[in-house]
């Protein structure tokens, strides 16, 4: 039990450092120092940094799945799901370093493949299902193609990581929220728009919570 607890601490501590400073700039020495353990102890739980990055990425994906599923289970209709997912964005991206995705792509091919599998599989199917439900209930415009819109939404997430397009005038979470609202307003009917604005107004009054 104690060994499992230490492994969980290592993954959590590494993720916090990666998200704050980017992956490339954080060394195994930095992680061991942050956790107050020796590098030897660290390597007893992970063979190399590539393995650690992959495990952290998978843990992050699973947590995001849980957040999405909680939002979907709590919501009474597809529009409320869309609004609650905007809260998930605030919660998960408030302190993310935009270099994280670039570092994955350039230096960690296994973790990058895991991200591609996650976005092309779970994320894509979740968005398609949500949009189809919204269309059936009259909240989402009938003329949209859910599969095209799902791909667009996922790529918009990735677009916000580009620091050349979005220099440091805004937080990463602010950029993602702007892109998300733009996406939603392009989808909804008048009935859906009014309901979304109602939910978003309520959510914007809530403080950001951190995992």
N, C-alpha and C positions, 0 to 999 in steps of 0.2 A: 504493500500500500504506500509505504514511504517512497519507494522508487518511482511508482506511478505519479505520486505527487510532485516529485522533483522534475520529472519529464514534463508535466503540465506547466510547472513554473518556467521551465526553459522555453517552451513554446510561447507562452504568454509574454515573457520578458523579451524574447527575440522579436515577436510581432510588434510590440510597442516601440522598440527601437527602429525596426524597419519602417513602420508607418510614420515615425517622427522624422527620421533622417534619410530615408531611402535605404535600399538594400545594399547597394554597392559600397556605401560609405561606412557600413557597420561591419566590423570584423568579429571573428569568434572571440578574440581577446576582449572586445567591448562588451559582448554578451556575458562572458564569464565574470567580468568586473561588475557589470550592472547587477548580476544575480548574487554576487558575493561567493562564487564558487571557483574552484581551480579549473584551468582549461582541460586538465586531465579528466576531471569529473564530467565536464561538458562532453568530451569526446567518448565517454563511456555510454552516453545516451544517443548521440548522433555521430555518424562516421565522418561527415564533412558538411561544409556549409550548404552545398547543393541539396543534400538530404534534409537539412534543417529548413531551408527555404520552401522545399516541396511540402513538408509536413505543416508548416505554418500556413501556406497557401490553402491546403486542403481543409485545415481547421477553420480558416476564414470563410471558405465557401460554405461549409456546413453551418456555420453560425448565420451566414446570410440567408441560407435556405430556411433556417428556423425563424428568422425575423419575417421573411416573406410569408411563410405559412401561418405564423401568429397573426399577422395583419389580415390575411385572407380569411382566417377563421373568425376573427373578431368583427369583420365588416358585415354590414347588412345588405350591401349591394355593390356592384362593380365600381361605382364612383367612389364610394367610401374606401374601397380597397386601394384605388389610385391615390387617394388623399393620405391614407395611412402609410403607403409605400414612400410618400414624400417625407414622412417623419423618419422612416428607416434610413433615408439618404442623409438627413440631418444627423442622425445618431451615429452612423457608421463612417461618415466621411468628414466629420468636423475637423479632424487633426491629421488627415492623410497627406503625406508628402507626394506631390504629383509625379516625382521621379520613380515611384514604385513600379508602375507598369512598364516603363521604359527599361528599368533594371531587369525585370523579369524577362522581357523579350530579348535583350541583348546578352545577358550573362547567365540565365538560368533556364535552359531549354525544357527541362522536365516540368518545372513549375509553370512555364509559359504554356506548354501543351495542356496542363491541367486547367489553366484559365480558359483556353480556347474550348476545351471539352465542356466546361461548366457553362460558358456563355452560349455555345451553339446547341447545347442540350437542355439543361434545366431552365436557364433564364429564357431562352427562346420559347420553349413550350409553355412556360408559365405566362408569358406576355400574350401569346396567341390565345390561350384559353381565356384569359381575362378579357381580352378585346372581343372575342366571340360572345361571351356572356353579356358584355355591355351592349353589343349590337342587338342581341335577342331582346333585351329589356328596353331598348330605345334610348340608351344613354350615349352610345357611340354611333357615329355616322355610318349608314349602310354601305356607302360607296368605297370605304377604305378596304384595303387588303391586309388582313391581320398578319400574314407572314412577312410582307414587306415592311410593315410598321414595326414588327418585333425586331427585325434586323436593324432597322434605322435606330430604334431606341438603344439597342445594345452598343452600336457604334458611336452613338452620342455620348455614352458613358466613357468610352475609350477616348473620344475626341477631347474631353475636358482634361485629360492627362497631358496634353501637348502644351508645354510651357512656352513655346514660341508663339502659339496663338493666344494664350492667356497668360501674360506676364503677371508679376506679383501684386496687382492692384486689388485682387479679390481673393478670398479664401477659396480653397478647392470646393468646399461644400456649397458656397454661394454660387459658383459656376454651375455645379451639378443641379442645384435647385432651379436656376434660371432655365437651363436646358430641359429639365423635366417638365416644368410648367408649360413651356413652349410646346413640347410634345403633346401634353394632355389637351391643351386648348385647341390644338389642331385636329383632335380626334372627336371631341364631344359634340353632341347635339345641343340645342339651346337648353333643353331640360337637363342634360348632363352638366352643362357649364354652370348653371345656377346652383346645382347641388354641390358641385366640386368647389365653387367659391365659398359656399357655406361651410363645408368641412375644412377647407384650407384656412379660413379665417379662425376657426376654433383651434386648429393645430398650431398656427403661428403664435397663439397666445401661450402655448405650453413651453416650458423650459426644455432645452436640449439635454437629454440624458445620455450618459456614456456607459458602454458595456464594461 
